[in-house]
Amino acid sequence: MISYGGNNEWSEPFDTEEEAELELRCMEKRIGYEVIETVEMEGYYPERAIQIEELYQKSGRTNGLYTGLVD
């Protein structure tokens, strides 16, 4: 299964992991998966986590809540 932007692409079940991996690569090519923007491409982790932690440290808070931290 491939899930992207609210869409799901399914294949039939396979007997071996190798067959499933081959079909997964074929599915990715068919839908152009390499050009679909994902959360990974947004730099969500670890860059965003590092930025949030830096803002938290600067704020002087000690309660562990990151909400509302804006530069």
Secondary structure, DSSP 8 states (H G I E B T S, - for coil): -EEETTEEE-----SSHHHHHHHHHHHHHHHTGGGS--TGGGTIIIIIHHHHHHHHHHHT--S---TT---
